[in-house]
Amino acid sequence: MLTIWGRLNSHNVKKVAWLAVELGLEFERIDTGGQFGMDAAYLAKNPNALIPTIEDGEVTLWESNAILRYLAARHGGERWWPSNPAQRATADRWMDWQFAYADAQRDAFLHNVRKPAAERRPDLIAASIDACAKHLAVMERYLDKKPWLSGDAFGIGDIPMGVYVNTWFALPIERPSFPVVEAWFERIRTRPGFAEQVAIPLS
Ligand SMILES: N[C@@H](CCC(=O)N[C@@H](CS)C(=O)NCC(=O)O)C(=O)O
């Protein structure tokens, strides 16, 4: 059985738990990181002291997007891990791009959710929203031509941004409108596993 280490209020853990449901994998998730801490046995599996980490039979792996690629390739077959390099790269590109988006959204998230009220910086939140909007404008144009970030069908390329855009819509902020991204997100919300593994209250 697949084991996932990581608390579920982590963006990077959500990605992996969501894909496990999409693939119909039986899995156990062990709360780790944040208030749950990391013991020596965990740090031996992941010397970065970060979550998530998985164990799948003989394989131990960290780095959330590498885990998505691995699970898709090992358990998903052609549907999730296309042999056509161009098709695979379409999804891959958005998975790498997500890390830049995560940097853009970091302050809007931290200063609305994680930091105590006295430490919140409206100027940093405003700059973060602007940076997110620049990224989302790029997504808006792409999704105007294709239904999914993975191309013609939902795939692992949609998962990282699905998790971060869920946070974008859950933050108590005024958002510029991106109707095409909103329509994509409405489709994302109906995906298996999304409601219970991703769309949980922000904390
Ligand atoms: N690039 C890594 C980043 C992992 C990461 O930054 N994880 C955060 C949570 S999202 C973490 O471990 N924070 C420390 C903690 O939770 O104790 C990945 O995608 O897996």
The ligand as a Tripos MOL2 file, in Angstrom:
@<TRIPOS>MOLECULE
LIG
   20    19     1     0     0
SMALL
NO_CHARGES

@<TRIPOS>ATOM
      1 N1          9.5900   21.4640   -3.4480 N.3       1 LIG1
      2 C1          9.0620   20.7220   -2.3380 C.3       1 LIG1
      3 C2          8.5920   21.7090   -1.2910 C.3       1 LIG1
      4 C3          8.0910   21.0100   -0.0530 C.3       1 LIG1
      5 C4          7.6750   22.0070    1.0040 C.2       1 LIG1
      6 O1          8.0910   23.1980    1.0110 O.2       1 LIG1
      7 N2          6.8700   21.5510    1.9640 N.am      1 LIG1
      8 C5          6.4380   22.3910    3.0580 C.3       1 LIG1
      9 C6          4.9120   22.2850    3.2250 C.3       1 LIG1
     10 S1          4.0220   22.7360    1.7690 S.3       1 LIG1
     11 C7          7.0740   21.8870    4.3430 C.2       1 LIG1
     12 O2          7.5420   20.7650    4.4110 O.2       1 LIG1
     13 N3          7.1160   22.7360    5.3920 N.am      1 LIG1
     14 C8          7.6640   22.3440    6.6660 C.3       1 LIG1
     15 C9          6.6790   21.6370    7.5360 C.2       1 LIG1
     16 O3          5.5260   21.4260    7.1630 O.co2     1 LIG1
     17 O4          7.0750   21.2860    8.6670 O.co2     1 LIG1
     18 C10         7.8990   19.8430   -2.8280 C.2       1 LIG1
     19 O5          7.2510   20.2220   -3.8140 O.co2     1 LIG1
     20 O6          7.6630   18.7510   -2.2580 O.co2     1 LIG1
@<TRIPOS>BOND
     1     1     2 1
     2     2     3 1
     3     2    18 1
     4     3     4 1
     5     4     5 1
     6     5     6 2
     7     5     7 1
     8     7     8 1
     9     8     9 1
    10     8    11 1
    11     9    10 1
    12    11    12 2
    13    11    13 1
    14    13    14 1
    15    14    15 1
    16    15    16 2
    17    15    17 1
    18    18    19 2
    19    18    20 1
@<TRIPOS>SUBSTRUCTURE
     1 LIG1         1 GROUP 0 **** ****
